[in-house]
Amino acid sequence: MISKINHIGIAVTSLDAHIPFYRDVLGLEMTGEEVVPEQKVKVAMFRVGEVQIELLEPTSEDSPIAGYLAKKGEGIHHIAYATDDVAAEIDGLKRNDIRMIDDQPRNGAHGTRIAFLHPASSGRVLTEICESGSGSHE
């Protein structure tokens, strides 16, 4: 069951260029930084109340984030909702004829299991469902 907004993903060309704004100017708590090889991104996470801001920097030219940046530029990339069972959410979404990018959970940052809904099924908003993992900063 969806319980809350987990994070808002923001595509950036450089974490180093954007971290000071979120950390030093806005004063947000930086909760982690890591490379996610499976998704070809480097992420930095910041806490805002119960929600995280996730900055996403591509680690290669064939990264989905690199493609997004080339097409749309920097900005909000996706919204992620927390769930306690991402596999069950996928099944329920598919039963409701929701088009999925991921038919099975995959690994996300901080030990999470994630899946993306296709924007065509969610009002043109790239939507992620996210199950906390042992290394999660939720």
ABEGO torsion letter per residue (X at the ends): XBABBABBBBBBABAAAAAAAAAAAAGBBBAEBBBBAAAGBBBBBBBBEABBBBBBBBABAABAAAAAAAAAEBEBABBBBBBABAAAAAAAAAAAGBBBABABBBBBBGGBBBBBBBAAAAGGBBBBBBBBBAABAX
